[in-house]
Amino acid sequence: DETTGEGELRYVQLTAVGADGRADLDPDAAVQVALVWNSPAPTTAAGPMTAPRAIALALKLWNSNSADGPGDIEPPNGVRVHSVWINWNDAPGNKITGPHWTHLKGERFVWARYGAADVCFTPGSFAQANASAFDAALAGIRSFVFRGAAVSELYAGAGPIGLSIAATMGEEDDDEGSVRCVEIVGAAAETFERSKSKLPEGVRRRVSMAISRAEDACRDAVRDADVVIVDPPRMGLDPRTLAALTGGEAPAAEAAEAAERPSSEAAERLPSPAAAVAPGTPHTIPSAAAGNRDRQSPRGAAAAGARPRR
């Protein structure tokens, strides 16, 4: 009960996992199951058995529906479970998932194909629900990125936009293109590095991720970039990031407020209108795609702007 805080199972997050990274094209896609449990994260000593009913439910789902269940039999309902996770979240409010996850059964990672890039996810990652629309948006975004461009992406999530751009870069010495992603959620580093490992060796060395708030990294991210991609939360761009993109200065009061603003790992993301920019600074090119975050909230894709190197 979200009003009283009583009860155990708060939410269930289901993610389709298809062959060749495209669940939308696979009628036999498996399902990654995440149970959001109304309990604090277990301590290292006690482990997840502090919530035996959560473990019992998770194992029942796995044993009844996975190909690796007892007897290795065909799941009776025809739906295979790819993996089972528990998210521990007893905090009040409307934040669907918390930062603490336990992986119980099945494969740890889910892979999706975006453009020519293989992108790795866990249940805590943001993944697009409408893969076809997102692919179309990615194609539009890539069309603004010229050969050899230095690309910076803020609010990168698991990095599918930046990685899809990196997958088009050549390994030749004359291709000086690079991709730098910035994301606040620390867990994104693990999946990003796995995704990056799928790129050609000559491209990998020019692709990186920094774990940071966008407002803290925006000046460095924009400084030497030819193309900047932003996909901000629902609240829009903070004053410091907006100032960095437009070549202006954030008002002191607004900058201080942004610096103190708590960040949410499950921030809802929607495309924001293009901001007015000062003469001589990059124009903003919006490009939208439909999708759902792990809390099933709508999110759109990015705005890109080309700017000359300094």
N, C-alpha and C positions, 0 to 999 in steps of 0.2 A: 504494500500500500504506500504510494508515494506521498500521501498526506501524513500518515502516522509513522512511516518508517518501518512498519512491521512486515514480516514475510522474508522470503529468501531469494527466489529467482526474480530478478527485476526485469531483465530483458534477454532476448535471444537475438544474436546477430548471425545471419546466414550469408555466406559468400559463395557464389558458384565458381567452380574451378574446372575449366574446360581443357580439352586437348589442344596442344599447340598454342596455349595462352589465350584462347578466345572462347570464353564460356558462352557468349551470346550466339555462337555458331555451332555449339555442341549440345545436341539434345540429351546426351548421356553424361552431362557434366556432373561431377561430384560436388559435395557441399562441405565447406569449412564451417564448423559450428563453434560459436563462442557464447558461453553462458555468463551473463553478468550477474554476479552473486552479491547479495546484500550482506557483506562481511568484510572486515578489514583484511588487508593482505596478510597471509600467514608469515610467521617468523621463520628464519632459516632453520631453527632447531625443530620447530613443530611441523613445518611443511604443510601442504594443502590438506592433510588429514584433520586439521582443525575444523574443517567443514565437510564431514563425512557424507552428508546428503548431496552435496554438490559433486563429490567424487563419484558417488553411486549413480547419479543421473548421467554424468558424463560417460562413465564406463558402460552403462546400459545402452546409450545411444551408439557408442562405438561397437560394442559386441553385436548389436542387432542389425547394424547397417553398413559396416565396413567389410571390405573383401578380406581383411586380415582378422576378422572376428573368429570365434571358436569354430573349428571345422572348415574354415575358409569357404563358406557357402555363399551363394548368391543372396544379397540382401532381400528379405521378403517383400519389401515395398518397392524394390527396383531403384532406390536412390542410395548411392554410395556416399558414405561420409569420408571426406578427405582427411580431416583432422578435427580434434576436439581441444578447445581451450577454455579456461575459466578466467574471467576478469573480475577482480575484487574491487567492489565499489560500494561502500556503505555511506558515502558522503551525501548530504541532502542537496537538493537542487536538481536542475534538468540536464546535468552533464551525464551522458549515457554511460560512458566507460571511464574508468580511472587509469592511472599509470601502471598498475601492477597486474601482470599476466602470468598464468601458469599454463604451460603447454603439456598436455597429458598424453595424447595419442595421435598417431599419424605423422605425416610430414610437417616439418616446421614451417616451410615457406610455400607460398603460392606464387606462380609466375604468370605474367600477362604479357602479351605482345602488343606494343604500341609502335606503329611504323616499322622500322627495322630494329627496334630495341626490345630486348627481353628485360622486363622490370620485375623485381622481387618485392613481395609484400608479406607482412604478417597481419593478424587481425587488427592490430593497433595502427596500421597504416591507412592513409586515405586512398581509396580505390574508386575509380569511375564506374558507375553503374551502367551508363550508356556508352559502351565501347565504340560503337559505330560513330556516334556524334563526336566523341572525343578524338577519334582518329581523323575525322574531317577537320576538326579544329587544329589538331597538330599539323596537318598538311598546310593549313593556312598560315600558321605561325612559322613553320619552316621556310615558307616562301619569302619571308621577310629577312631571312638570315643568309647573307652572302658568304661565299667561300672565303675562308680565312678569318671570319668574324670572331671577336672575343665576346662571348655571351655570358651574362650574369642573370641568374634567376633567383628572385626573392620569394619567400613562402613556397618553397619547392616541394614540400611533402616528401614522398618517396623518390621524386625526381623524374617522373615519366616525360615531362616536357623537355627538360635539359638532356636526358639520355636519348630521346628520339632525335634530337638535333645532333648529338655527338655521334650517333650511329651513321649519320650521313657524311661525317668528316673523313677526309682521306688520310692515309698514312704517309703520304709523300712529304718530303722535307719542305716543299713550297706551300703546303697547307698549314698555316700557323693558327688555325682556328682552335678555340678553347671553350670550355663550358665550366662555369663556377656556380654551384647551387648553394643557397642559404636556407636552412630550415631550423626551427626552434626545437622540435621534438628530438631528443637525443637518440631514441631508438631508430630513427631514420638512417643513422650512419651505418648500421649493420646491413640493412637491406640495400642501401645505395652501393656499398662496396661490393656486394655480391652481384648486383646488376652491372656495375662497372667492369667486373671481371669477365663479363661476356663480350665486351668490346674488343676490337683488335688491339694488340699490344701497343702499336704506334699511336693509337687514339687514347688509350687509358691514361697515359702520362699527362694528358692535357685536360683531364676531367677531374673535378674535385668537389667536395661538399664541406661547408663550414656549419657547425651547429651554433646558432646564434639567433637572437632576435633580429628581425629585419632592420629595425631602427638603429641597432648597434652596429650593423655591418653595412648599411646602405652606402655610406660615403666611399668605403674601399671597393664595394661591389660595383659602383657606378663609375669610379674614377677612370679606369682604363678600358671600359667596356664599349664595344660598338653597338651591341644590342642588349637591352635590359628587359626582362620579362617579370611581370608582377602579377600575382594571383592572391590578393589580400583577403583577410577575413571579412565577415559581414559588416563590421564596423568601418571598413575602408582603410585607406592608407593613413598611417600615423603622420603627424606633422613633420618629423625629421626625415622619414622616407620620402614624403611628397616633396619636401624642399630639396633633397638630394637629386630627385628625378627632374625637377624643374629648374635647378640652378639657383634657387632662392635660399632664404634662411627661415627656419621654423621660428615662430614667436616663442620667446623664452618660456612663457607660462604654459603654452601648449606642449613644448618639448619636455618640460619638467613633468607634466601630467602623463605624457606618453611613456616616459622613462619609469614611472611608478606604476603604470597600469599592469595588473597581473595578466599573464598570458595563459590561454586555455589550450590544452593539447587537442581538444575536440572542437576548436573554433569553427563555426560554420562559415563556409566560404562561398561568396557570390561575386560575380564580376561587378566592379564599380565603374561609374561613368568616367570617361576620360577627363582629366583635370586640365584646366587652362594652363598653358605653359608660357614662359617668358620668351621673347625673341632670341634666337640663337641656341635654344635648347631643344632636345629631341621631341618630336611629336609622338603622340600615343596612338597606337593602333590596336583597338579592342578586337578580341576574337573569343566567342563564347562557346562552351560545350556543356551539355547537361550531365549531371552526375550526383552521386550521393556519398557523403562521408560515412565513416564507420558508425556515426550516430544517425544515419539515414536522413541527413539534412541536405538540401540542395546546394550544389556548388557549381560554379561555372569555371571556364578556363581563363586564359590570360590576356594581358595587354602587353604589347611589345613596343619598344621604341628604339630607333637607331640613333646613336650619337657619335660624333667624331672622336677619335682618340686624341688624347692630350700629350 
